[in-house]
């Protein structure tokens, strides 16, 4: 199963990504090894995640969410 997730970063930005192991991926991000963006925008917590059966569906959903403005992402996280 693939997960699409939103992370709240220390500078209040929101990072969107996909993974098969959310806890492991968050630890990698926090250690500065999860992705280029989160090396300079340290993650504070996981705001939201959702499950998808295939990588393709997860990637499509990630791309959709990345286009959203901050308010819509926060609303998604709030309504989980």
N, C-alpha and C positions, 0 to 999 in steps of 0.2 A: 504494500500500500504506500502511496505517495502522499505527502502532506504539503500543503501550501501554508505558509506562516507569515505573520507580521511581527517584527521586533520593534520595540521602542528603544531608541538609542539615547545615550547620555545627553546629547545636544537636542533632544526632543524630536528628531527626525524619525521617520518610520521606514524600516527596511522590509522588503518583501522577497521571499525566496521559496524554494522547494527542497524537500529532503525525504529520505525514507526513515530516518532516525532523528526525531526532533531534539531530544535531549542531548545527543552526541553533537549535533550540528550547533546547538546553542553554546555548548562548551567550547567548540572550535572557534566560533565567532568571538566569544569572550576572551579567548586566548590570542586573538589576532591572527588566527589561521583559517577562519571560515570563509573569507572573501575579501577582496580588495577594499570594498566600500566600508565594511565593518572594522577594518584595521584602524581607520581614522575616526569612525563613528561608533564608539564602543556600545554594544547592546546592554540594556539594563534588565529588560524582561520580555517575555513572550506575550504579546497582546492577543493573538488569535491564531488558530490553525484549523484547517479543514482537511478531510481525507478524500483522496481520489484513487480509483482503481488502477489507472495507468499513468505513466510518466507524461504521455501526450496530453491527457486531460489536465494534469497538474500544471504543465507548462502553459497551456492555453489560459487557464484560470489565473496563473501568476501574471501573465502578460496583460490580462484584463484589469486586474487589481492595480498593477503598476501605473496604468493610465489615469487612475482615479486621483482626485485631490485629497488632501489630508483629512478633511472633514468626513468624507465618505468612508475612508479607511477606518477612522475612529468610530464611526457609526456601526460599521461591520463588526468591529471588535466589541463594542458595547452590547450589541444584540446577539452575541454568541449564545 
